[in-house]
Amino acid sequence: MSGAPPLSRLVTPADPIQGDCRRLDRAFYDRPAETVARDLLGRLLVHATPDGPRIGRIVEVEAYLGPGDLAAHTSRGRTARTKAMFGPPGHAYVYLIYGMHHCMNVVTGPEGSGTAVLLRALAPVRGLDASTSGPGRLCRAMGVTRDHYGIDLCGDTLWLARDDAPAPADIAAGPRIGVDYAGEWAAKPLRFFVPGHPAVSRAPRGKNAA
């Protein structure tokens, strides 16, 4: 990152950072997953890589509400895979799907709650030259892998931040994607996104105003 401008002063044509860039603290994550999910829209995901920062603005997420949520990995209990989800808030839960795609969640709520928010899509801000639409593409573009499993999101490698950009003018909600196995939980409107944003990974289905 030598020679790079400070993150608080980055200006890029895609979705410029406005004003100062402030890291989210632990208290931000120590709230219910649905609350955190809504509040993550418009926030920045930052990865300090050896080649410079990769930054995207979050435009789509999904909330997972813990062991009682049949779509959540923690519905199967505490396992080697899900231990990070049961850990303290403000850490990353990263897993692999189809043996090839990484997905990144931020752990929420009090330790032991097993709740998290999946990051589904970003608006590119800096250092991203590939699609960030969909959780697998998002991780590939951001350089997030299972090496980041359990990483502290209040640290200096991978973190989330807020700037002075206004909050999204509108937030929409709809069913989560790819969880048809979860029975009635599959239809719950726990996917939140910025309606009409080109980076949103799938056109809304049965959209509800949030």
VENZI-V191181 format. One record per helix or strand of 3 or more residues. SS is the DSSP state (~ for helix, > for strand). FROM is the first residue (numbers start at 0). LEN is the number of residues. If there is no record, write none. Layout:
# VENZI-V191181
SS,FROM,LEN ; SS,FROM,LEN
This chain:
# VENZI-V191181
~,6,3 ; ~,25,4 ; ~,32,8 ; >,43,6 ; >,51,13 ; ~,72,4 ; >,90,7 ; >,100,8 ; >,114,12 ; ~,134,8 ; ~,145,3 ; >,157,5 ; >,171,3 ; ~,179,8 ; >,190,3
